[in-house]
């Protein structure tokens, strides 16, 4: 039966392809075909389904609109694309795409509830969906909630915490009932350890944490530079996404074949390195792999640690590192949790094996050393160095492995990995947000604002003036000549509100269906139902620090600067507009705020028009490299950047559209 796992197959009935030419051809052939199928589905039907989706989800939860990211089409393509990508044997995981799938499903369900038509309410639903996605990927309900709180969500009130926990618990219950892995266990890497940890071993765990931070920062730097090269127009003209995925799949499968540790799927290999040797009767897929790799003897005892075993572990970590560097960022749905855990597990198992070998000769410790503990700690360290998570990662590792006795080693390694990684560059998700050109406003900004809203507001706005009594033909002409996604509405000098383009188009269609001709005036009563009069307003002298808090906590896209114009007695005149994206651009270019420890990014980029190059002794981070590449390729729009809000803001800021009879 092809759908039955090996553990549930009758003795002697499991058939594999073998280690010969036939097995190699089947591995490379089927794996490449599935990778090509995954890339073709994504490129042909839903380009937004590529990658992990976590940078996009973070951007959405930060208050921006990326309409193509959470559509039903993206959901329908992401699921089969992810299945093909994981089954192909490429160096990728399923956890990030599972988060994306959960958010797409939440968006689909939100259409049936009037409550979640509001953007703020929908973002709270997305935060709960993130927790459910992580929980369904790993079987870690508490870790999923903490991941949503720490890594993805910008605004996380207490009611969202409850909803996220409920969604996470329901997802875990469904996983438990379905028993999808066929092993009668909830988590992927459940282990049973009896070995204790001596306090002197904390030094080795600390070294593993430092190593994980360095490895994670190195991965982020190389991967972001590789993807910055991939998005250049010259590269995209010569290499198609499907061809690129096929070549990477072939190279990955060929390079993975020689080593017994890299040949199977990564979760099986990770579980084999995490778990200790078992003397219980009945062979499992994990125990067979442990014997095949050389971690355990056929009798179930620990194998002797020798040079070839340590060399194989180091080579497996290096091979998977290089594979993951070129794979993450391609057209396939791909997460990086599993490959990061694999790399760290290999390094940790190598360190644990070396300590076990030294302890056998020198007797450094009075107790026995189990390399599996070091493997789990190393996996947490490398994943922390890549993603820079702390509390959520520790809880995920505890739930994932069941190793509750090793909470202190997990915390120590994860904290050191984050500290070392932050000293070198940013997390992989933040780097991809910059590389793809997504607007994202970070909370922890070491900036002292000295400017006011009126100092950077945009004053040349295309406005719809009700006092001019606009006609239907005027509105049609305005929409045809302007590509803005929304228009401020004024009544003379009085500011009324803001109307989105799609609502204005819907109003025009309705009036035309009612038989209204183009010369008829559109009344105020007809325009007001589609006008948002509750937009955020601030006075011109309001400090930018207050605007920063409004953007962060309320998640609004625009702030309209309203006050008394010079020479006028009107107190609610529209003086200008400040958008979150323009605020970010001013901050990036160094025209807003003062950073005593580091100047604005643009001043430190080589060749930047604002600065004179990098100062001596300053660190040129991967974030700056990504921003520099984005600045170079500004004419080539990033994938998914043409959002509903972006087009409006960019057009309004740079446009001086001449007035129609109803446009001022």
WOMO-V17518 format. One record per backbone hydrogen bond with DSSP energy under -0.5 kcal/mol. NH is the residue of the N-H (numbers start at 1). CO is the residue of the C=O. Records with the same first field share a line. If there is no record, write none. Layout:
# WOMO-V17518
NH: CO + CO
This chain:
# WOMO-V17518
4: 1
8: 5
9: 6
13: 10
24: 20
25: 21
26: 22
27: 23
28: 24
29: 25
30: 26
31: 27
32: 28
33: 29
34: 30
35: 31
36: 32
37: 33
38: 34
39: 35
40: 36
41: 37
42: 38
43: 39
44: 40
45: 41
46: 41 + 42
49: 46
50: 47
51: 330 + 332
57: 53
58: 54
59: 55
60: 56
61: 57
62: 58
63: 60
64: 59
66: 64
69: 66
70: 66
71: 68
75: 71
76: 72
77: 73
78: 74
79: 75
80: 76
81: 77
82: 78
83: 79
84: 80
85: 81
86: 82
87: 83
88: 84
89: 86
90: 85
92: 90
93: 335
98: 94
99: 95
100: 52 + 96
101: 97
102: 98
103: 99
104: 100
105: 101
106: 102
107: 103
108: 104
109: 105
110: 106
111: 107 + 108
112: 109
113: 110
116: 113
117: 114
118: 115
122: 118
123: 119
124: 120
125: 121
126: 122
127: 123
128: 124
129: 125
130: 126
131: 127
132: 128
133: 129
134: 130
135: 131
136: 132
137: 133
138: 134
139: 135
144: 140
145: 141
146: 142
147: 143
148: 144
149: 145
150: 146
151: 147
152: 147
153: 148
161: 157
162: 158
163: 159
164: 160
165: 161
166: 162
167: 163
168: 164
169: 165
170: 166
171: 167
172: 168
173: 169
174: 170
175: 171
176: 172
177: 173
178: 174
179: 175
180: 175
182: 179
188: 138
189: 400
191: 401
198: 196
201: 198
202: 199
203: 200
204: 201
205: 201
206: 202
207: 203
208: 204
209: 205
210: 206
211: 207
212: 208
213: 209
214: 210
215: 211
216: 212
217: 213
218: 214
219: 215
220: 216
221: 217
222: 218
223: 219
224: 220
225: 221
226: 222
227: 223
228: 224
229: 225
230: 226
231: 227
232: 229
236: 232
237: 233
238: 234
239: 235
244: 240
245: 241
246: 242
247: 243
248: 244
249: 245
250: 246
251: 247
252: 248
253: 249
254: 250
255: 251
256: 252
257: 253 + 254
258: 254
263: 259
264: 260
268: 265
269: 265
270: 266
271: 267
272: 268
273: 269
274: 270
275: 271
288: 284
289: 285
290: 286
291: 287
292: 288
293: 289
294: 290
295: 290
296: 290
297: 301
300: 297
303: 295
306: 304
310: 306
311: 307
312: 308
313: 309
314: 310
315: 311
316: 312
317: 313
318: 314
319: 315
320: 316
321: 317
322: 318
323: 319
324: 320
325: 321
326: 322
327: 323
328: 324
330: 327
334: 51
335: 93
340: 336
341: 337
342: 338
343: 339
344: 340
345: 341
346: 342
347: 343
348: 344
349: 345
350: 346
351: 347
352: 348
353: 349
354: 350
355: 351
356: 352
357: 353
358: 354
359: 355
360: 356
361: 357 + 358
362: 358
363: 358 + 359
371: 369
373: 370
374: 370
375: 371
376: 372
377: 373
378: 374
379: 375
380: 376
381: 377
382: 378
383: 379
384: 380
385: 381
386: 382
387: 383
388: 384
394: 390
395: 391
396: 392
397: 393
398: 394
399: 395
400: 396
401: 397
402: 398
404: 402
406: 403
407: 404
410: 406
411: 407
412: 408
413: 409
414: 410
415: 411
416: 412
417: 413
418: 414
419: 415
420: 416
421: 417
422: 418
423: 419
424: 420 + 421
425: 421
428: 386
431: 427
432: 428
433: 429
434: 430
435: 431
436: 432
437: 434
438: 433
442: 440
445: 443
446: 444
447: 445
448: 594
449: 447
453: 542
454: 540
455: 452
456: 452 + 453
457: 453
458: 577
459: 457
461: 459
463: 461
464: 488
465: 463 + 662
466: 464 + 490
468: 465
469: 466
472: 520
473: 518
475: 471
476: 472
477: 473
478: 474
479: 475
480: 476
481: 477
482: 478
487: 499
488: 462
489: 497
490: 464
491: 494
493: 491
494: 491
495: 572
496: 489
497: 489
498: 532
499: 487
501: 485
504: 500
505: 501
506: 502
507: 503
508: 504
509: 505
510: 506
511: 507
512: 508
513: 509
514: 510
515: 512
516: 511
520: 517
522: 470
523: 521
527: 523
528: 524
529: 525
530: 527
531: 528
532: 498
533: 531
538: 560
542: 539
544: 451
546: 543
547: 543
548: 544
549: 545
550: 546
551: 547
552: 548
553: 549
554: 550
555: 550 + 551
556: 550
559: 578
560: 536
561: 559 + 576
562: 538 + 560
563: 573
565: 563 + 570
568: 565
573: 563
574: 493
575: 561 + 573
576: 561
577: 458
578: 559
580: 557
583: 579
584: 580
585: 581
586: 582
587: 583
588: 584
589: 585
590: 587
591: 586
592: 586
594: 448
596: 594
602: 588
603: 600
604: 600 + 601
605: 601 + 602
608: 605
618: 615
620: 618
621: 619
625: 621
626: 622
627: 623
628: 624
629: 625
630: 626
631: 627
632: 628
633: 629
634: 631
636: 633
637: 635
641: 638
643: 641
647: 643
648: 644
649: 645
650: 646
651: 647
652: 648
653: 649
654: 650
655: 651 + 652
663: 660
664: 463
